[in-house]
Amino acid sequence: MFMLMGIAYLGGKMETGSGIDAEWRAFSASIAFDETNQELVLDVESPLERHLMSLGCLGLLFLGVGLLDLAARGEKSLLLWLAVTATIFGSALLYLRWKLQDVYLVSIKRQQVTFQRTFFGRTVRRRVCFLGDLASVVVQPRRVDSKSGAYWTYGLGLLRHGGELLSVLTPVPLPHQDVASDGETLARYLGIPLEPGQPESLLKIDLRGGRPIATYSLYTRRHQLVEVVRGLLLVVIIVELIAAATLWYLLD
């Protein structure tokens, strides 16, 4: 995943210009220090990277649908050609994802956070904010539902004075204390406080008196009920779409 000039130290150590010698506990594969440019490199999965991967994998799944239809009918059908088209499209998206890398660069020397996108070897940089715009480092909890049960992941974000939360490290399924430890190291490097929160809680950002406040609330059954309702609505929408597509195919 991480491919920036081999600047990561063995064991995930980082030695910065400010004298910090840190052992990253949760993000050793996603954080490194570029000695040449004196920048902290944060490898995050951006929305574009995530969408390319998700849609690409979804496209490949349609190949199985087409093959099942071919086995059932014993002849080629429109569904098979649609599945082949989706598979080609999905493969192209996965190739684009392989050629894309998004990172955040934190420079103490330039006093700024920069977003860097490398696509097919071409690199573009865009300044996101100055370090003076940052209020705190925030631990970002996220609950994930899977077939084997629900679990929690934790990432790190930079909270700006205007209330905007910049997610700079993708949530990982590791203990809260490990992520909070890395957050403390990052906060110390930036010279701002850490909002560690608490395990298995929901994060909310409020503006009080013009200042951003990160508050955490424990995950309750009420939150679980809301998620169940959302899941049921999603299932109903998917079933309706499948029924409409099936009806259209049969009437064609």
Buried (B, 14 or more C-beta within 10 A) or exposed (E): EBEBEEBBBEEBBBEBBEEBEBEBBBBBEBBBBBEEBBBBBBBBBBEBBEEBBEBBEEBBEBBEBBEEBBEEEEEEBEBBEBBBEBBEBBBEBBEBBEEBBBBBBBBBEBEBBBBBBBEEEEEEEEEBBEBEBBBBBBBBBBBEEEEEEEEBBBBBBBBBBEBBBBBBBBBBEBBBEBBBBBBBBBBBBBEBBBBBBEBBBBBEBEEEEEEBBBEBEEBEEEEEEEBEEEEEEEEEEEEEEEEEEEEEEEEE
